Amino acid sequence: MDLVNNLKLRSAGLAASGAQGTVSQISELARRNIELLASRLELVEDQWRAHYQDLSLYSLLQPIVGYSHQSIIGCEALLRGEDVHGSTVMPAQLFAPTATSDNELRLLERLSRLLHIANFSTFDSFSGWLFINLSPQLIADDNDADDLAAALEWAKVSPARVVIELTEQACYDPQGLVSAVARYRALGCKVAIDDFGAGHSNFERIWTLLPDIVKLDRNMVLRATSELVIQQMLPGLVNLVHQSGSLVLAEGIETVEQAMLLSNAGVDMGQGYLFGYPRRELPNNDDLRVQMSNLSVQSQRSWRRDCERRRRLYDNFKHHIQQTVMGLRNGQPLDRAARSLLRLSHVRRCYVLNDKGRQEVLVEASRLASSVSPLAQTGSSDWGRRSYFRNAMESQDRMHISSPYLSLSDGSMCQTLSVYFRRGGHAQVLCCDIDPD
């Protein structure tokens, strides 16, 4: 027990300092349980290991980086085992339910959690978060938050530095999950939903649990690089999560292309082999800053290229838009005033809105096939809520180019050019739908 006592001495004065805020509520049973688990720990070459059956367990840490901070803001703890022959045993083997009873699984998970916390506590100069995965079985245990509090007190780690990753399954009692999250939050821990976008993880859980962090599933990251639909959805998905009050962390980032795509989508944090493999110590932050700085430079270049494309788009349409507005002011019908505009290959339709956003007249490009869809019959439709109308009305001195969006008229992605003008004393907006750049 000497090694255990040595680590406990490092925790001296924690209760008096009030670092955790819940020390007085920790039961003596929880403290005794932690002491029993700690008796399995051993310090080997400045790293804590745990004895379990005939295995030696150890922690690996994978860095989590902040895109804006350009540094490591946390690390996820991962468990590995080593048998008597020195071969590595992966978590899938360690936690195989067919080979281990439920009680043994709970023991193993609590032991590995204590091991991770002990190793994390040795990084005195690191101020980031520790991400710890919890199984549905452990989350369902009403006493687990008390055990976690005792482990953190013992290792002198503030709960505010711990992020609990929920890997719940569909069969888990939803109300029980809400209660469990409340217990971890009361302790002071952050809460993250893991693997969002895979399996049963959905917006219902975000709305119900209101996590601090949502981790995008690695498969979504992988597919986003090759599937245009997912690329187009990512910024909106990230924005929805942000509106719920959660930060967004993307995992499984392996390439610069993926990192750039996620950065442009507004993701806050990243994790993956690109930023660091799981290892026993954290990577050099200075090296990471250089890598993140390079990503920022590439992101700026990409943004400038987008700006240049928009300027070219503006220049290509400016003359034709001005010519159309002049014709409308002179009393020409839209089909005549927009004749040169409608001849451009990327133009789909032109239409004029009144100062309330209601459509007054529309002309389709001749290259478009007529549609029998009821959504294509826009008539006097109200487009007043659209950004291209509002931007034109709010800033009346220039032409606006919208971001790509799904056209209600033909069901495909498009962009809209819009410009404010006055005709006969009335404010109007000329709009032109084009193929997305």
C-alpha positions, -999 to 999 in steps of 0.1 A, spaced: 0 0 0 30 23 1 25 34 -36 -11 40 -29 -3 61 2 23 81 -19 -3 90 -44 -28 99 -17 -3 122 0 -3 142 -32 -41 147 -26 -35 162 9 -54 194 16 -78 189 -13 -109 189 9 -98 220 26 -91 238 -7 -126 231 -20 -112 222 -55 -139 197 -61 -168 212 -42 -184 178 -35 -158 161 -13 -180 162 18 -207 143 -1 -184 113 -10 -193 83 10 -168 64 30 -178 32 11 -168 49 -22 -134 60 -7 -128 24 5 -136 11 -29 -111 34 -45 -84 24 -20 -90 -13 -29 -88 -5 -66 -56 16 -60 -39 -14 -44 -38 -28 -79 -18 2 -92 20 3 -96 43 31 -108 66 18 -135 90 43 -151 69 73 -142 38 56 -156 10 41 -136 0 5 -145 -28 -17 -131 -27 -54 -123 -57 -73 -136 -58 -111 -137 -26 -120 -155 -24 -87 -175 -7 -54 -169 -30 -25 -180 -17 9 -191 -31 42 -205 -27 58 -239 -36 94 -245 -48 108 -278 -46 145 -281 -77 167 -289 -68 200 -305 -87 233 -307 -88 248 -342 -89 284 -329 -65 278 -300 -41 259 -322 -30 238 -293 -39 207 -273 -71 214 -253 -76 178 -240 -69 141 -245 -89 110 -246 -78 81 -224 -76 47 -241 -69 14 -224 -44 -13 -234 -33 -45 -218 -1 -64 -219 1 -102 -213 29 -122 -197 45 -126 -232 45 -88 -238 18 -89 -264 -7 -61 -266 -43 -68 -256 -69 -45 -272 -100 -32 -254 -123 -53 -276 -107 -84 -260 -105 -69 -225 -142 -60 -224 -156 -90 -243 -189 -98 -225 -187 -134 -236 -155 -139 -217 -162 -118 -186 -191 -115 -162 -210 -83 -156 -193 -78 -122 -159 -83 -137 -166 -58 -165 -176 -32 -140 -145 -39 -119 -123 -36 -150 -139 -4 -162 -136 13 -128 -100 1 -125 -92 14 -159 -108 47 -151 -88 51 -120 -57 42 -139 -64 69 -165 -71 95 -138 -38 86 -120 -18 89 -152 -35 122 -161 -26 136 -127 11 132 -135 9 159 -162 13 188 -139 18 215 -166 -12 204 -187 -44 223 -181 -66 205 -207 -95 181 -203 -94 144 -198 -120 125 -219 -132 92 -204 -156 68 -220 -183 52 -198 -202 21 -207 -241 19 -205 -237 -5 -175 -216 19 -155 -238 49 -164 -268 29 -151 -252 25 -117 -266 51 -94 -234 50 -72 -210 55 -101 -208 93 -98 -199 89 -61 -171 64 -70 -158 88 -97 -158 116 -72 -138 95 -48 -113 86 -75 -108 122 -85 -104 133 -49 -78 105 -44 -58 116 -75 -62 153 -69 -79 160 -102 -107 185 -104 -140 172 -118 -141 203 -140 -112 188 -160 -130 156 -168 -153 151 -198 -176 120 -195 -182 105 -230 -216 88 -232 -216 57 -254 -252 48 -245 -272 23 -266 -308 25 -278 -319 0 -252 -307 22 -223 -335 38 -203 -337 74 -216 -349 88 -182 -322 69 -165 -296 85 -188 -310 119 -180 -306 112 -143 -271 98 -147 -260 129 -167 -274 151 -139 -253 132 -113 -221 137 -133 -229 174 -139 -236 179 -102 -201 165 -96 -187 192 -119 -178 171 -149 -185 180 -185 -206 157 -207 -201 147 -243 -221 126 -267 -198 102 -286 -202 90 -322 -230 114 -332 -243 105 -366 -238 68 -361 -262 41 -349 -288 54 -324 -271 88 -316 -294 115 -328 -307 150 -321 -333 137 -296 -304 129 -273 -289 164 -278 -322 181 -270 -327 159 -240 -292 158 -225 -279 192 -236 -243 180 -237 -213 203 -234 -196 186 -264 -209 166 -294 -184 143 -311 -190 137 -347 -186 100 -358 -154 92 -376 -174 76 -404 -191 109 -411 -157 125 -413 -144 98 -437 -175 100 -460 -175 138 -461 -143 139 -481 -159 119 -510 -196 125 -508 -208 160 -518 -241 157 -500 -224 152 -466 -200 181 -474 -230 204 -480 -248 192 -449 -218 196 -425 -219 234 -419 -256 232 -412 -252 203 -389 -225 220 -370 -246 251 -368 -276 232 -354 -254 216 -327 -240 251 -318 -275 265 -315 -282 237 -289 -254 251 -268 -229 224 -275 -193 225 -289 -185 202 -318 -155 178 -319 -147 157 -350 -129 125 -345 -111 102 -369 -93 131 -387 -64 115 -407 -57 139 -436 -52 176 -441 -81 175 -465 -104 163 -438 -91 188 -413 -97 217 -437 -132 205 -446 -141 203 -409 -125 237 -401 -145 253 -429 -177 237 -416 -171 254 -382 -160 225 -361 -144 236 -328 -121 207 -320 -104 178 -338 -90 144 -329 -73 118 -351 -40 104 -363 -33 137 -382 -28 154 -348 -14 125 -329 -15 88 -323 -25 74 -289 7 73 -268 18 73 -232 27 109 -232 12 140 -248 29 152 -280 50 184 -281 26 213 -282 51 235 -301 52 209 -330 14 209 -330 12 247 -332 33 246 -363 10 220 -379 -21 240 -369 -6 272 -381 0 256 -415 -37 245 -415 -47 281 -408 -26 293 -437 -42 268 -461 -76 278 -448 -69 314 -455 -58 305 -490 -89 285 -495 -110 314 -483 -93 339 -506 -98 315 -535 -135 314 -526 -136 352 -525 -119 354 -559 -144 330 -573 -173 352 -560 -156 383 -574 -154 366 -608 -190 355 -605 -200 391 -597 -180 405 -626 -195 379 -650 -231 389 -641 -228 426 -632 -233 440 -667 -262 417 -675 -279 425 -641 -275 462 -646 -288 459 -682 -319 440 -669 -326 466 -641 -323 495 -667 -348 477 -690 -372 472 -661 -370 508 -651 -377 519 -687 -409 499 -685 -398 467 -704 -414 434 -695 -390 410 -676 -386 385 -705 -373 414 -727 -353 432 -701 -335 400 -690 -329 386 -725 -291 388 -723 -291 375 -687 -313 345 -696 -289 335 -724 -261 328 -700 -255 291 -696 -257 290 -658 -289 310 -654 -321 291 -645 -347 319 -640 -352 356 -633 -380 370 -611 -390 403 -595 -401 407 -559 -420 436 -544 -409 453 -512 -426 426 -491 -408 398 -509 -438 386 -529 -431 374 -564 -446 396 -591 -432 380 -623 -409 352 -633 -392 341 -665 -376 306 -669 -345 301 -690 -355 283 -723 -330 255 -716 -350 243 -686 -377 217 -692 -411 225 -679 -421 209 -646 -454 196 -634 -444 197 -598 -467 219 -577 -436 234 -561 -426 248 -595 -458 268 -598 -445 297 -578 -470 323 -590 -472 350 -563 -451 331 -538 -437 349 -508 -399 348 -506 -397 375 -480 -379 352 -455 -351 344 -479 -317 359 -471 -312 370 -507 -343 392 -505 -335 406 -470 -298 413 -479 -309 432 -510 -334 453 -491 -310 460 -462 -281 470 -483 -293 487 -514 -261 498 -530 -248 465 -544 -256 431 -558 -257 402 -535 -247 365 -541 -263 340 -518 -246 308 -505 -257 276 -522 -291 264 -510 -318 240 -521 -342 256 -546 -378 250 -537 -387 255 -574 -367 226 -589 -354 206 -559 -317 211 -567 -289 233 -552 -286 268 -566 -274 303 -558 -293 336 -561 -281 369 -573 -303 398 -560 -303 435 -563 -325 463 -551 -339 489 -575 -368 513 -577 -394 515 -605 -423 539 -606 -416 550 -570 -418 514 -557 -390 493 -542 -384 460 -559 -357 433 -559 -345 415 -591 -335 379 -584 -316 355 -607 -312 318 -598 -280 303 -612 -262 269 -610 -240 268 -578 -204 279 -583 
